[in-house]
Amino acid sequence: MQNLLQFLRRNFHLFLFGVLQIVSLTALFRYNSYHQSIYFNTASEINGEMLEWRNGVLGYFNLKAQNEALRKENIKLRTAGTENFLFFSSDTFLFKNREGVVMFSYFPAKVVNNSIHRNKNYFTVNRGSEEGIAKGMGVMAPTGVAGVIVETTKHFSVAMSILNNDFKLTPQINNTVHYGSVTWNGKDPRFVQINKINNYYNILEGQEVSTTSFAKYFPKNIPIGRVKNVSKAKDGKYLNIDVELSTDMTQLSTVYIIKNTFQHELDSLEKPYYNESE
């Protein structure tokens, strides 16, 4: 305590100068409009530069994550079909074959409404018939299958979600086509099920599940998810397979609506012969 008092005595004039300086500066900026404006302008500029720097740093890391997602998405699009080339226009992705015929077109859209807690779930996107969207077009998120368009208006479309027990899709597992069906049991929105696959197939946890060329709403190799659980059905003939979705349907935001150039032709041809189609 005595040392502290001695220190204050030795530096009394320095402390007094500091206090008087603060008092004088406070009086100067408080009662002088000119200096007050300089103070606030300077403070605002410094504060703005700090916020800009902070947002720039945060934006850099966010941009890195966005670029990584776009990179992965573009890789998936480029490798969706080995017989196709990928072309870009202002807001549409196009797959063309080697003769230059457009096979698939991808229209970016935003999800404006989405349900996940019903047995029959749907979501709404902000593209409609005025932009060429029609019933029967597939919808995918950047990470995989999301649904199929079932109704359109001029500016909006409603899609049947993969979380809908009327949704059906023939899958391939680990690049092997299996004549089962992807469905949803209405329970957990993170998982769908595959039914009617014979139990003699060696289906393992972790294997990738994706679309096949039979799913005319989607190109081949669009991700659906990965095998989570495998068990034998009660009849002993088939397997019960749970698939963890690659797309988080609870966070659905940006999607791509897929137009198959030859879908109408296929529908017209197959209608007399097939009761169900994908």
N, C-alpha and C positions, 0 to 999 in steps of 0.2 A: 504493500500500500504506500509506503514511504517512497519507494522508487517511482511509483506512478505519479505522485505529487511532485517529485523533483523533475520528472520528465515534462509535466504540464507547465511548471514554472519556467524551465529552460526554453520551452517552445511556445510560451504564452503569446508573444507578438505574432508568431506565424498563425496560430489558431484564430487570434483576433482578426488578422487580415483576411483569413478565409471566410469567417462569419460575416464581416462587413462587406466582402465582395459578393457573397450570396444575397445579402440584404439589398445591396445597391442594384444588382442585376435584376432581382425580383421587382424592385420598384420601377426600374427602367422599362421592363417589358410589360408590367401591369398598367402603368399610367401613361405610357407613350404609345400611341396607336401605330406610329411608323415602325418602331422597333418590335411591337407586338406582332404586326403583320409579317415582318421578316422572320421572327421566331416561329410562328405557325407555318409559314411557307416552307421554311427549312426543315422543321420537324415532320411535316407532311411528306416532303420529298424523301427524307431519310426513311420514314416509315413505309412509304410506297415502294422504295427500292428494296427494303428488307422483305416486304411481302412478295414482291416480284421475284426476288431471289429464292424465297421459300417455295413459291408456287413452281418456279422453274425446276428446282431440285425434285419436288414431288412429282411434277409432270414428267421429268426425265425417267424416273423409275416406273411411273404408270405407262409411259410411252413404250418403254422396254417390254413390259408385260403385254401391251397391245400388239406390238410388232411380233412378239413371239407367238401370240395366238393367231395372227394373220399368216405368219410363216407356216405354222402347222396346218392351218386351214387350206392354204394354197397347195401345200404338198399333197394333202388328201384329195383335193380337186384334180391335181395333175395326174395322180396315180389311180384315179377311179376307174379308168379303162385303158388298157395298154394299146388299144386300137384307135384311140382318140387323141387329137391335139386340143390344147386349151387356148382360146382366144379371149381377149378382153374388149369390151366397149365401155362407154362412160359409166354405166351402172348395171351391166349385165355380164355374166360369165357365159361363154359359149363353148360347147364341145363340138368339134367337127371331125368327121372321118377323113381318110386320106384323099377322098375325092372332093372335099370341101363342103360336104353336106352337113348342116347343123343337126347334131344328134340330141343334145340337151342344152337348154338355156336356163340360167340361174338368175332369178330376180330378187335382189335384196329387199327385205321388208322388216318392219318393226311390229312386235306383238303389242297390241293395245288392250287386250283382255285375255285372261287365262284361268281355267278351272283345273283343279287337281284332286279334289276330295270326293268326286262323284264316281259312280260306276261308268258313266259315259261322259268323259271330259272333252272339252273343245277349247280352242283358242282363236282369237280374232287378230288379223293382220291388216296393215294399212295400205294394201294394194287390192284393186278390184278389176272388174271386167273391162273398164276403160283402159287399163294397162295390159290387157291380154291374159289376165288370170282367169282360169276356168275350173270347173268341178273336175276332180280326179287328178289334179297335179300334186305331186309329192312336196313335202316341206321338210327341210333339214335345218338344224342349228349348225353353227361352226363345228360342233363336236359330234354330230351324228343325226340319225333319224328323229323327226319330231312328230309328223302326222301327215294327213292327206286332206286337201281342200274338198269340202263338201257343199259349200254354198258361196255365192258371190253377189255383191251389189256393185254399183258403179265404182265406188272408191274403197270398199272393204271386202274381205273374204273371211269365212269361218272354216277352220280346219278341224277334222277329227283328230284328237290327240292320240299318241301311242298309248296313253293312259285311258283307253276306252275299250271296253270288252267286246266291241264290234270290230275293232282294228285287228287285221290279220296280215301276216307277212311271212313268206317262206324264207328261212334264214340259211346262211352257211356258217359253219362252225369250224374255226381253224382252217379256212379256205376249202372246206369240203361241203358240198351242198347236201342238206338233210331235208327230207320232205315232211318236216313237221310244220308247226305254225307258231309264230310269235303272237302271244295274246297277253292280256292283263287281267289278273284275278280281282282287281278292285281294292287291294289292301295297301301295300306300301308303294308310294310314287317313285321310289328309287329303283324298283325292280319290275321286270316283266317276266313272263313264263314262256317256255317252249314246250308244246305238247305233241304227242303222236310221233316221237322218235323212238325207234326200236331199241331195246335194251342191249343189243349185241354191239352197238357202237361204243367206242372208248371215248366218252366225253369227259373231259377233265376240267377241274376248277382253274380259272384264269385264262381259258382259251377265248379268243376273240370271236364275237358274233357280228356278222355284217350282212348286207343285202346281197342278193344274187341277181343274175340276169333275168330271172323269172319275174322279178318285181318291177313291172313296167313303169311304175310311178317313180322309181329310183334307179340310178345307175348302179352297176355292180360295185361292191366293196365299200359302200357307205357304212360307217360304224353304227352298230346298234348298242353294243355293250360287251361285257365279259361274263363268262360263266361264273356264277357264285356258288351254287349248290347243285348237286346231282343226286337223285335218289330214284329207286324203282317205284313205279306206280303200283296200286293195289292189285291190278290184274296181272302183274308180272311181265307183261309184254312190252311195256313202254317205259320211258324215263320221264321223271319230273325234273325239269331244269329251271332254276332261277337264274336270271340274267341281270346283272347290275348295269343300269343304263349308262351310256357314255355321256348323255346329255342330262343335266339337272333340270327337269321339267318345272321345278318350282321357281327357277330363276330365268325362265325363257324370255329372251329379249330380242336379239337380232336373229333373223332366220333367212333362209333362201328358198324361194318357191321354184320348183323344178318343172320345166315344160319338156315333155318328150315329143319331139316332132312327129313321131310315127304312132303316137298313142291312139288317135282317132282311127287310123287305118287298122291297128291291131284290134281295137274294140269292135269295129264293124266285121272284121274277119272272124273273130273268136266267139262272138255273141251266140251264134246257133249251137256252139259245141261245148261251151263252158258255163256252168251255173254260177260259179263264183270267180271273181277276178281280183287281182291286186293292182 
